[in-house]
Amino acid sequence: MNKWMEYLNESGIRVPDADYSQPQVLKSMVNENYSKISKKMKTVRHNNEAFYELLDFDKPRVKRRVAATIASCGTLREKISAICPDIPNVFYLEQDWAIANSTPITSIEIQEKRLYFSTGAAIWILDQIKAAGRIEEAAAMLPDDEETLDLVRTPDLWDPCHGTELLFSVLAVIQQRNADCTATDQKRKKGKQNGSFRVFADRFTTAGTHRQDVPSRKRFEMLLSMIPEKAKRAAVHHYEKKFWEWVGCYYRCRAIYAAREHKLSRSCERFCSRASQFIQEQKTAFERSKTAPAVLKKEHIPLDLPSMLPELMSKGSFHRNSVPPPRSVPSDIFSLGDEMVRLDTQSDNLCDEISDFIFDSVSNTASHPSYLKEQYGDEIASILGSFSIDDPYELCFAALYLLDQGSDLPWLYFANSNLMENVGRCLPWANGSYRPDEDVIWNPNAEGELRRGPRRGRMPDQMDWYRLDYFDKQDAPEDGKRTNLAQIVYDLTGGLMPRDSHRYDGALGELACFGITGYKALPLLNSMLLMGEARRRSEIYVNGYPEEPEPEKPEEPQDTVEQLHEALAALRQENNRLKQENGKLKRALHSAARETEDEKEKYTALTEQTQLDRRELAELREIVFYQQNEIEVTPDAGIEYPYTVQRRTVVFGGHDSWARAIKPMLKGDIRFIDRNMLPNADLIRHADMIWLQTNSLSHKFYNKIMDVVRTYGISLHYFKFASAEKCAEQVALHDLE
């Protein structure tokens, strides 16, 4: 509301459009956006320090992100201006790009912990080296010591194309590629002398000082050199293409919001024109009253309405049942005030909707189409659903490779995070559902059974393994997520589909000779693909490359040669046995380490949950005490309303009259959910605080909210009073802590 008053007070003077073609203007605007977010991040208190670090809002990474944002604006305008043109005084492409990229959304490092992009990159690297015939050469230079391999992070999977030990060795090279790098500055924190604690945007990659003459870098660069240059160029081109394709999808959606902003802006301009005219008329009437004969009573003389307008347009002044204003105030001011409130509310709602669209874009990647339609409408849902990924393994490598090569694209966090979330959601292990002990096909003692799904139709002639076109029809629409064929295979078997899915297409003719055509040929083609890859998979361990031929020895007596051959055969047999035993011990050690880590995580989660439960129980006891004793405390905290909430807050429950009373008191980063609206899981898990008004909240909704809150450890609080003003005070006091 205040922004319209400021606009009126400017007496029609408007700020000229910004010219972002000027480098200094563009640089200043981008820096200002990142600076505002950085300052706001410092004021937010979070119980996990890694939360801030992994959002990459520390000084070195913000500097790198700002440089990338500025450098990309020229290409952005060239590719996007026709899709989403500027609207003077409403929307500017460069400004929106800066706002989007400075939004604190999921970074690629956080995504790596959930989706294991480095594993996808390692598999792609092995595929390319194997196709180039250099797999034995690669195995000879890969690490095989337990200390190095024990640091590897990867999901529990089996690849028919490559041995597990070989995959672990490549992952060790990728994840520890900067482990030996050293920093030039002297202000290094203890425990962070190297960059190995991050897989992607580590401190050396951020500063561009990662290409050092150290063993870890030499081994990584040697591994890259074994990949054909043509394959690396194709991967980079693929990433750039999908990157700008996603940016185009976003700005097709953003253009819809910009049109709504433009329409609202014109309505506001018309309102301001009418309000200015009204004020001018009142000024004229007031001036005339000074010179007119004093025939009217003093209380009927018109007041100085321009100076009264802000007060009359403040909170609560437009209710018809409120205390009547002075008789000299014209009734037209009420209609102007009502329209101001309506426009102000529409503006706030639209700003919140655009902000939520940007902030929730990453988490909505795998959302069900019906949820997207309900949230954003058919047009935007259709645009978001049109984006797809064809080769996630190649894009995993490209993101890592471009970061290592110093490209700006991975530092454009908004587009890169959304693209990589789409990539990660297409990887077979994205759902992480397979457990060997729960496999009812191979484990008779496993609990549960396979579900009987609907009847299948005719199999398609071609299969796209990575397109997210499938949904679990037994899940509710709001809980269902898109999935692909590769994920279904992984969830049931724990295995990955081979990447060259067309290797056996040439066998269609042979099958046709036997009368096997159409849908009958597909199962056989896929079986041949799996069997062929499994038979020829790389069973090369790090220290298992072929032995060099032994030098010729002078002839010895026949009996001595036979004895040597027997001894050599026995030694080889013993050596093979020791290798097998060593491999089993390595796998057992790795499995034990993972189990220990899992148990630690479970214990930490249980401890945190116990603390949350204790706090929740204390609040519930306090609520019962106040209700049983009918205590209603009046506000006395000295808080000025409306209070602007700083932490992301979501409120559930409460009667409609209570909601109408409390909403004007709390502004900022807070959302009130209608008591009849089904709670949204993504909305809850992205919140910093959840508030419940239990006097009007169904058990069904309460249980759903609590499931999500306890899963993600969200801070939960209960309103103790029925008074809206006292409840607003509760929120404000907790927000200030």
N, C-alpha and C positions, 0 to 999 in steps of 0.2 A: 504494500500500500504506500509506503514512504517513497518508493521510486516514482510513483505518479505525482506525488506532491512536489518532489524535487523537479520533476519535469515541468510542472505548472510554474514553479518559482523561477524557472529559467526564462520566462516571458517569451517563449517561442524560439529562443536561440538553440540551435542544434549543433552537436559536435560533428565535424566533417568526417567522412569515411576515411578509414585507415588505408594507407597505400603499402601493402605488404610486398610490393615489388621492390621497395627500397630495402636493401640489406640490413641497415641499422634498425629500421622499424620492425622488420621481421624478427631479428635477433632479440630485440627488447621484449617483444610480445611473447616469444617462446620461453625466454628466461623467466619472465614474470609468471607464466603458468606453472612451470616446474618449481619456482621458488615458493609460490603459494601452497602447493601440495606438500612440499618438503617441510614448511613451517607447521602446517596442520598436522602432519605425521608426528612431529616432535611433541605436540600437545596431547596426542592420544596415548593413553596408558594401556599397555597390553602385557599379559602375564608371561609372554614368551618373547625373549629378546630376538630370537631368530626370525620372528615375524617381520620385523623391520628390515633386517639384513637381507632376507630373501626377496623382499619386494624391490630391492635394488634402488633405494632412495638414499644411499650413502653418497658422499661428495664425488668420488671418482666415477661412479657409474652414472650419476645424474649428469655430470659433465659430458660423458660419452653419449648419453641419450639425447641431450640437448643438441649436440653437434649433428647427430644423425637426423633429428627432426628438422633442423634448419636445412641440411643438405638435401633432404628428400622433397622439399616443398615444390621445387621446379618440376620434377617428374610427376608429382601428385597433380599439379594443375594441368599439366599436359595430358594426363590420362583420365582425369576425373571431372574437369570443369564442364564438359558436355553432359555428364550424368547428373551432377549436382552443382548448378551454377550459383554464383554469389547472389545474395539478395541484400541490397544496400540497407544499412542500419539494422539488419536482422541476422544475416548469416554470411560468414566469410570462410572459405575453404581452408586457408592456412590456419586460422584461429581454431576452427573445429579440430583440425589435425593435431594441433599442439595440445588442446584440451584432452583429446582421446588418448594420445600417447603418454601424457603425464598422469593419467588416471591410475591409481594404485591397484592394478589388477594382477592376476596370477603371473609370475615370472616363469621363464623356461626352466629355472632351477627347481622351483616347486613342482612344476609339471614332471620333471625328470624323476623326482622321488616317487611319483605315482605311476607314471607311464613308461619309464625306462627307455627314453629315446636313444641312449647310448647303446643299448642292446640291439635296437633296430639298426643303428649305424654299423655296429660290429658285424651283424649278419650280412648287410649289404656289402661291406668291405670284403668279407670272406667269399661271397658269391662272385664278386668281380675278379678277385685274385685267382680263384679256382677256375673261372672261365678263361683267364689269361694263361693258365698252365703254370702258375708260380706258387702253388700252395705249399709245396715242399720247401721252397726257398723261404717262404714266409714263416713256416713252422720252425725253421732253424734259428731264426733271430728273435723269436718270441720268448718272454720270460716263463719260467716253470717253477720258480721257488715258491714254497708255501706261503712265506711271509707276504709276497706280492699278491698272489692269487686270493689270499684270504680277505683282502681289502675290496674285492670286486663286489659290486651290487648288481643283481640281476634277478628277474622273476624265476620261479621254478618251472622250467620248460624243457622240452626235448626237440631238437631240430634234426630231421632225417638227413639233412645235407651236410652237417658238420658235427664233429665230436664235441662233447661238452668241455673237455679240457682245452681244446683249441679255441672255442668261443670265449672261455674265461681268460685265456692269454691275450686275445685281441682286446677284450674289454679292459684288461689291466693296462694295456698300452694307451688306450683312449682316455680312461678315467684318471690316469696318473701321468699324462703326457707332460705336465709342467711341474712335476713333483720336485725336480732338482733345481728349478729356477730360483734365482736369488733376487732380492729387491735392493735397489740402490739407496732408498731412504733409510734413515736410522730409527724411525719411529714405528717400528714393527711391533705389533702386539704379540704377547707370548702365546705360543701355540699356533700362530698363523704366519710362520716364516715362509711357507711355500704356498702354492696355489692349488694343492691337491684336494682341498676340502670342497671344492666346487667342480662339477663336471663340465659345465659350459662357460659361464661368464666369470671365471676366476680372476683374481686381482691382476695377474700378468697379462691375460688376454684383454682385460679392460684397459690397461695402460699401454698396450701394444709392445710390451717388453718380453713377450713369451718366446721369441725366437732366439734362444740362447744356445751356446755351445755346451750343452749338458747331456748326459746319457739318456734321460727320459725323452727329451725333444728329438734327439737323433734317431731313437728307435721309432717314435711316432712318424717322423718325416720319412724314414726308410719304408715304413708300412704304406704310407700314402704313395710313395714312388712306385710301388708294385701295382697300383691301380692304373689302368690305361687312361691317358689324358682325355680321350674321347668320352669315356664314361663319367669322369669328373665334370667335364664341361656340360654334358647332358643333365647331370644332377643339378648343377647350378642353374641352368636354364629352366629346368622343371620347377625348382623352388621359386625363382623370380616370377614365372608365369602364374603359379598358384597364389603367390603372395599378392600380386596386383589384382588377380581375379577375386580374391576375398575382399580386398579394399573396395573393388567395384560393387560387390554385393552390399557391403556396409553403406556405401554412399547412395546406393539406390534406396535403401531404407531411410537413410538420413535425409534424403530429398523430400520424403513424405513428411517427416517432422518439420523440415524447414518451411514447407508450404503452409503447415498449420501455424508455425510461428509468424509467418508473413500475414496470414489472415488475422491473427490475434493482434499483431502490431497495427494493422490498419484500423481495427476496431478501437484500439487505444488512442490512436491519433484523432479519430473522430470524437472520442470522448473528451480528450484534452482540448480540442477546438471548442466544443460546446461549453466545457467548464470555463475556459478562458473568456469566452463571450459572456457567460453568466456573471463572472466576477467583474468584467468591465462594466456591464450594465448596472451592477450593484454599486460599483464605485461612482458611476455617473449619478445614480439616484441619490447617493449619500452626499455628493457635492452639491446637488441641487437643494437638498433639504437644509443645508447650511444657510442658503440665501433666501429660502422661502419664509413667508410670515409664520410666526410661532403660534399657529392656531391649533396645532395638535398637542396632545399631552406628551410629556417628556418620554414616557415609556414607549410611545408609539413611534419615536424617531428611529429610522433604520440604523442598525448597528454597522460597525466596520466589518462587513462580512468577509472580505479577503483575509483579515487577520484571524477570524473565527473559524474559517474553513477547516484547517487542520484539526482543531479540537472537536468540531462537530462530526468530522469524518473518522474519528478515532473509534476504538473497539467499543461496541455496544451502543453507539449513537444512532443506529438506524432501526432499532426495534420500536415499533409503533406504540408498544405499551410502556415504554420507558418514560421518565419524567419529561413533560413537554418542554420544548425550548422556549426562549423569549418570543413574545407574540410578533415581534418585528422580523423574525427570521422567515424568509419565504419558504413555502412548501417544496419548491423545485429542488432545493438543496438535498432533500431526502432522496429523490429519484436519482440525482447525481451520485450521492453517496452509495446507494444500492448498486448502481452500475459499476462504481469504482471497486467495490468489494467483489462483485462478480468477475470483473476483468482481472483483478489481482489474484483471485482464487484460480481462475483458468490459467493464468501465467505460471503460478507456483506449481500447479498440477502438471502442466506441460514440461516445465523444467525438470521436475522430479521424474517424469516418464522418460525423458531423453537421458537423464543421468543414470537411471536404472537400466535402460537399454544398453548403454555403454558399459556400465559396471558388471552387468550380469551376462554379457555376451559370451564370455568364456564358459561359464557354467551351463549355458543353454545349448551348447553344441550338440549334445546327445539327447535333448529333450524331445518328448513325443510331439508330433505335429499338432495334435489337438490342444496341447498346452500352449504352444507358440501362438496358435490362432486366438486362444482365449486371452493371452497376455498382450499380443501386439496387433491382432487383426489378421485377416486372410492375406492381404497383400504382402505385408512384411514377413509373415510366416512362410509364404511361398518363395520369397527371395532367399531367406535363410536356408530353406530346404533344398534349394537348387545347387548349393555348393557341395562338391564331393571330392574325395581323394582316390587316386588310382594306384599309386605305389608308395605306401607310407615308409617303407624301408629306405628308399632312395631319398625321400625328403628328410628323414632323420639324419642321414649322412650329410645332406646339403646344408642343413642348419648348423651342424657342428663345423663343417668345412668352411662355410662362409664366415662364421665367427673367428675361426683360426686365421683366415685370410684377411681379416680387418674390414669386412663389408659392413655397411651401415644398416642393411635391411634387418638383421636379427636384433638390432638395438632399437628398432621401432616397436616398442613392446606391445602396443595395442594390436596391430595387425599380426605381428609374429606370434604373440600368445594365442590369438584366436586360430591362426593357421595351424600351429603346432598342437593345439587342443584337438582340432579336427584330425590331424595326422595321428596323434596318440590314440584317439577313440577308434581308429580303424586298425590298430595293431591287434593281433590275435589275443594277446594277454591283457588287453585293456580292462576286461571285466574281472580277471583274476579268479575265475570260478572253479577251475579244476583242482581237485585234491586226490592224490592216489588212493588214500584210505577211504574215500567216499565214492570211488568208482564201482558202481554196482555190477558192471559188466565183468570186470576182472577180479573183483573182491567179493566173494559170496557173503562175507560177514558184514559188509557195509550196510548201514541203515538207509532206508528209503527205497524208492523204485523209480524207474523211468516213467515219465508221464505219457499218457495217450493223447496225442494231439489230434487236430482235425485231419480229415482225409486229404492226401496230397493230390494236386492236379498233375497235369503233364509237365515233365521236366523241361526247362528252357533249353534251346539249342546251344546257347552260349552262357557261361557263368561268370559273373563279375564278383570276385571273391571279397573285394574291399568296399563295395558300395553299401552304405547303411540303409538298406531297403526293407529290413525285417523287424518285426515287433512280436513280443511275447503276448499272445492274445488272452492269456490267463491273468495278466497283470491289469490293474486299473490304469486308465489312460494317463492319469497324473503321475503314476509310478513307473510307467513303461519307458524304456529307452530304446533308441534305434540301435540295431546291431547288424553285422554282416556275416557272410558265410564263413569267413576265416575265423571269426570269433566263436561261432557256434561249434566249429570243429575243435577249436582249442578248449572251449568249456567242457566238451564231452570227452576229449582225449588227452589234453595237455600238450598236444603237438602242433607244430606250425606247418602250414601248407607251403610247398616249394614255390619259389618266386616265378620261375619260368613255367607258367601254367599251360603253355602251348607247345611244350617240347614234343609231345606225342600226337599232335594234330595230324601229322603225316600218316599215321596209322589208320585214319578213317577209311581209306581205300581198302586196306587189308580186311578190316572188319566188314566192310560192305560186301566183300566176296563171300562172306559167310551169312549174309542176310541180316547182319546186325547194323541197324541204322537208327537215326533219330535219337529219341530219348534213351533207347536201350544202349547206345554206344557210350553215353556220358559216364556211367559208373565204371565201365571197363577202361575208358581213357584215364579217368582219375586214379583208378587202381594201378594202371601201368605207370602213371606218373609217380605215385608214391613208392611203388616197388622198385622202379628204376633208380630213383634218387637214393632210396635207402641202401640199395645194393652198391651203389657207386659213391656213397657219401664219404667225406674226408675222414678216414680213421687214422689221421696222422697226429700223433701227440707231439708235444714240444720237443722232446728228446728222442722222437721215434723216427727220424728221417733215415733213409737207407744208409747202411754202413759202407764205407769206402772199401773197394776191393783190396784184399790182402796182397802184398808183394809176393812174387814168385820166390820159392825157396829151392835150394839145390835138392836133387834127388836123394832120398834116404832109403834105407832098407824098407821092404814092403811091410814088415811087421811094425816098424816104428811109425810109418805113415798111418796105418790102420789105428794104432793106439792114439795118435794125435787127433784123428777124425772123431774117434769115440769120445775123447776128452773134450774136444771142441763142441760136439753135439750136447754133451752133458752140461757144459758151461752155458751154452745158448738156452737150453731148457731151463736151467736154474735162473738165468738172467730174465727170461720171459716170465717165470713164476714170480720173481721179485718185482718186476715191473707191474704185473697185475695186482699183486698184494699192495704195492705202493700206491697204485691208483685207487684201490678200494679204501685205503687208509686216508688218502687225501679227500675223497668224497665224504667219508664218514666224519672227518674233522670239520669239513666245510658245513655238513649238515648239522653237526653238534653246535657249531658256532652260530648258525642261523637260528637254531632252536633256542639257544641261550639269549640271543638278541630279541627273539620274539617273546620269550618269557619276561625279559626286562621291560619290554614295551607294555606287556599285559599288566605287570605289577605297577608300573608308573600310571597307566590308565586307570587301574583299580583304585590307586591311592587318590588320584585326582577326583575320581567319581565319588569316593567316600567323602572327601572334603565338600564337594558340591552338594551331596545328599545331606550332610550335616547342616550346611548353611540353609538349604531349602527347608529342612525340618524346623530349624529355629524360626524362620520366617512364618511357616505355617502355624507354629505354636503361638506366635505373637498375634497372628490374625485371629485365631480362635479366642485368645484372651480379650482382644478389643471387642470382638463380636459378642462374647458372652457377657461382658461388663458394659456393653453399649457405650463405649468410650468414643467420642468424636472430638479430636483435638483441633483447635483452630490454628490456621497457619501463623507462624511467628518467626520464620527463618529469614525474613527480610529479602526474599527473592522478588525481583521485578519481572512482571509478565508483560508481553509474552517472552518466555525464556527460550533461548536458542540452544537446542541439544547438539552436542559435539560428537558424541559416539553414536554409531549406527544402531538405532533402537527400533524395535517392533513391538506393538501393543496388541494383545488379543483379549477378547471378551468385553463385558460391560454393556449395559443397556444403551439404547440409542440416545436417550436424553443425556446420559452420562458422557457419551462420546461427543455429542454436540457441545457440551459444556467445557470439556477438557481440551479439545483440539485447538481453539484459539489461544490457549495459554502456552502451548508448546510448539515451537517452530524448529526448523533446522533438519537434522538428519534423523527423522522419526517418522514412522508409518503406523497408522491405525488400521487394523484389519477388521472388517465387518464381522460381527459374531456369527453370521450365517454363511460366511465364505470359508471354504475348505482350506486349512492351513497349507502353505506352500513350503516344501522341504528346503529348496534352494534359498528362499527368502530367509528362513530361520537360520540356516547354517552360515550365512554371510553376515549375520547380525552380531554386534558386540554385546547387546543386552536384550533380553526378552522379558516383557512385563505381562502379567496375567491379572485380569479382573474376574475373579472366580464367581461373582454373584450372578453372572450371566454367561456361562461357558459350558457347553455340553461335554459329557464324559468322553465321547468319541473324539471330539476335537482336542480335548485336554491330553488324551493318551497319545494322539498323533504328534502333538507339539512336544511332549515329554520324550518321545522316542528319538526325535531329531536332536533335541537339546542335549540329551545324555550321550548320544552317539558322538557329537562334535564338541562336547564340553562347553556349551554356550552359557554365559552368565544369566541366571534366571532369578526373577524377583516377583513378588506378589504385592498387589495393592492391599493395604490394610484397612482402607476406609471406603465409604460410599461417596464421600465428598470429592467432586472433581478437582477442586482447588487444592485439597490436601494431597490427593493422588499426584497432581502436577508437582507439588512440592517434593514428594518422594522421588520422582524421576529426576528433578533438578539436583537434589542433594546427592544422589548416586552418581549422576553425570559429572558433578564437580569433584568427586573423590579422586 
